[in-house]
Amino acid sequence: MARGEDLLEWVKPTGGVVCFPRMTAEPPGGTDAFYRRLLQEHGTYVGPGHWFEMPDTYFRLGYAWPTAQELDSGLAGISAALRG
């Protein structure tokens, strides 16, 4: 997820190690395709919104990764999966 990712909006947390971004547009193929691409093509896993009684255009993102490189890789995967 590049800095200033225009396909997501979120409220910056004041503490903790998770956030709950919302997709600003339906990703190509829908949310099921997004989550499938994210995991299968980018090796990144997030908690889909339905786990939290929200639409799947929301997802839970944990960012307490062991390394900054792993976090950066996951964020880049999210950006790529949002675009198809």
C-alpha positions as CSV (number, residue, x, y, z in Angstrom):
1,M,0.0,0.0,0.0
2,A,1.8,3.0,-1.2
3,R,1.8,6.1,0.9
4,G,-1.4,8.0,0.1
5,E,-3.1,4.9,-1.4
6,D,-6.1,6.5,-3.1
7,L,-8.1,3.3,-3.2
8,L,-8.3,3.1,0.6
9,E,-9.5,5.4,3.4
10,W,-8.9,4.9,7.1
11,V,-8.7,6.6,10.4
12,K,-5.1,6.6,11.8
13,P,-5.1,4.6,15.0
14,T,-3.9,6.4,18.1
15,G,-2.5,3.2,19.6
16,G,-2.3,-0.5,19.0
17,V,-1.0,-2.5,16.0
18,V,-4.1,-2.8,13.7
19,C,-6.2,-0.6,11.5
20,F,-9.4,-1.1,9.6
21,P,-9.2,0.5,6.1
22,R,-12.1,0.7,3.7
23,M,-11.9,0.3,-0.1
24,T,-13.1,3.4,-1.8
25,A,-14.1,1.4,-5.0
26,E,-15.0,-2.2,-5.7
27,P,-11.8,-3.9,-6.7
28,P,-11.7,-5.7,-10.1
29,G,-13.7,-9.0,-9.9
30,G,-15.1,-8.0,-6.5
31,T,-13.9,-8.4,-2.9
32,D,-13.6,-12.2,-3.1
33,A,-11.2,-11.8,-6.0
34,F,-9.3,-9.2,-4.1
35,Y,-8.8,-11.4,-1.1
36,R,-7.8,-14.4,-3.3
37,R,-5.3,-12.3,-5.3
38,L,-3.9,-10.8,-2.2
39,L,-3.1,-14.2,-0.7
40,Q,-2.3,-16.3,-3.7
41,E,-0.3,-13.7,-5.7
42,H,1.2,-11.5,-3.0
43,G,1.4,-13.8,0.0
44,T,-0.5,-11.3,2.1
45,Y,-3.4,-12.0,4.4
46,V,-5.8,-9.6,6.1
47,G,-9.0,-10.1,8.0
48,P,-12.0,-9.5,5.7
49,G,-14.8,-7.2,7.0
50,H,-17.4,-10.0,7.4
51,W,-15.3,-11.3,10.3
52,F,-16.2,-8.1,12.1
53,E,-19.8,-7.8,11.0
54,M,-18.9,-5.2,8.3
55,P,-18.9,-5.3,4.5
56,D,-15.9,-7.0,2.9
57,T,-14.9,-3.6,1.4
58,Y,-13.4,-3.2,4.9
59,F,-10.5,-5.3,6.2
60,R,-8.4,-5.6,9.4
61,L,-4.8,-4.9,8.8
62,G,-2.2,-5.8,11.4
63,Y,1.1,-4.0,11.1
64,A,3.2,-5.4,14.0
65,W,5.4,-7.3,11.6
66,P,8.8,-8.7,12.5
67,T,10.5,-6.5,9.9
68,A,9.8,-3.3,8.1
69,Q,10.6,-5.1,4.8
70,E,7.8,-7.6,5.4
71,L,5.3,-4.8,6.2
72,D,6.4,-2.9,3.1
73,S,5.9,-6.0,1.0
74,G,2.5,-6.7,2.4
75,L,1.4,-3.1,1.8
76,A,2.7,-3.2,-1.8
77,G,0.7,-6.4,-2.2
78,I,-2.5,-4.7,-1.0
79,S,-2.0,-1.9,-3.5
80,A,-1.4,-4.3,-6.3
81,A,-4.4,-6.6,-5.4
82,L,-6.7,-3.6,-5.2
83,R,-5.9,-2.9,-8.9
84,G,-6.3,-6.5,-10.1
